[in-house]
Amino acid sequence: MLEGKEVTWFPSYGAEVRGGTANCTVIISDELIGSPVVTNPDFLIVMSDASLIKFLPKLTQNGLFLFDSSFIHDPALRTDVSTVAVPSTEIARKIGNTKAANMVLLGAFIAKTGILNASSVFEAVENSMPETKKNGIADNKTALAEGIQYIEDKKS
């Protein structure tokens, strides 16, 4: 939204949080979004084997698949999508906060796709965290930067 784009998000957290496949669909568009429901996403970010099994078949042909290679060691990959393995939990562990592994993957996604400006995402992290979680801003920003750097290092 900071970049003037239309944005929706549709989380599914319910009972799945207790060991299943919690997920969230996010749509970023230059045009008005008619529905937050996505049957076949163009991009997929996965952090567990259970989510890999459930959601990888739904990724569109020629889509982009990013996954946490710290936990997913031998994924059944598709040959019709681009795949990026990111050891996000290991990177987050090195910065002292494994809960920031998702932010490492977000940074990698930003660097790989260019769909958002990194500065906008850093600003969103700064401005969207509730007061009770303000102490996590620094770790989240560091994790984002590490994810971006991981992809930049792979390019060179």
N, C-alpha and C positions, 0 to 999 in steps of 0.2 A: 504494500500500500504506500510505503514511503516513496516508491518510484512511480506512483500514479497508475499502478496496475490494479486490475480486479483480482480479488483473492477470496477463496473460500477454504474452509477446512472442515472435515467431517470425521471426528474421532470415534473409535469403537474401543472403549476401555473396559466396560462391564466386568463380568466374572473372568474374562480372558486374562486380566492382569495377574491372576494367581497361577501363572505357569503356562498360559496358552499363547495365542497369537493376537495380542493387542495391536491395533493398527490405526493409522490416521491418513485419510486422503486429503491432499492439498492440491488446489487448482490455482495456478497463476496465469492470468491472461491479459491481453491488451483489450479484449472485448468483454462485454457483459456476460456473466456466467449464468446459464439457465438452470443448472442443477449441480449440487455438490457430489453427486454420485458418479463414480468412475468405474466402469466395468473392466476396461483394459487400459492401464496406465502406460504412459510413454517412458516414465522413469520409475525405478523401484529401488528402495533402500531397505536392506534387510539386516537384522541383528541376531537372528537365531535360526537354527535348522527348521524349527516348526513353521516359522514365517516363510522361509525359503520354499518349503514343500507346498504351502498353501497359496502363496502369491506369485511365485515365478512363472507358473503356467499362464497367468493372466497378463503378463507384460506383453506389450505389442511387439510385433516383429520389428527389428531394427531399433528397439528400445535400449535404454541404458540401465544396467543392473549394477548397483554398488552394494557390497556386503562387508560385514565385519569378519575379517579373516582371523581374528583372534579366537573366535568361537566356531566359525564355520570353516572346517579344514578341508573337506572334500565334497564341495557342492556338485550336484548333478547339473552341469551347466548346459545352456542352450547355445547352439552355434549361430542362431539368427539374431542375437542381441550382443551389444557391447558389454563387457564385464570388467569391473574394476574392484579388485580386492584391496581393502584398506584395513590394516591391523588397528582399528579404532580403539578397542578396549586397551590394548597394549600402549598405544600412544597416550590415552587418557590416564593410564596408570603412571606413566612417566611424569605427567604433570601433577600427579597427586590426587586425582579425582576420577575414578572409573565411571561415575555417573555422567561424566561429560563425553562419553564415547559417542553418543548420538550427535553431539555438536562437532566432533571430529568428522563424522560422516557428512554432516551438513556442509562443513568447510570443503571437504573433498568434492561434494556435489556442485557447489558454487564454482569451484576452480575448474571442474571438468565441463560444466555446461555453459557457464557465463550467463545463466538465466537471470541472475540477480547480481547487483554490484556488492562486493564484499562490504563496502562502507555502509550500505543500507542495512545489511544483516547485523553488523556490529552495533549500529544505532538502535535497531529493533531490540537487540538483547539488552542494551543499556536502558531503554525506555519501557520495556514491557514486563520486567521482573517486579513482582510485588515487594514491598518494603521488607517483608519477612525473609525474602530470599536474596536480598541485595548482595550478600556476601558471596554468592555464586557467580556474580557477573564476571569477575576477573578470570575465574576458571573457565567459564563458557567462552569468553573472548580468546583466551589462550588456546582452547581446544579448537575453536574455529580456525584460528591462524595456523595451528599445527596441521589440520586437515587440508587447508589450502596449500601449505608448504609441501605436504606429502605428494600431492598431485604435481605441483611445480617441479619437485625434484625428479619425479618419474618422467617428465617431459624432456629433461636435459640428459 
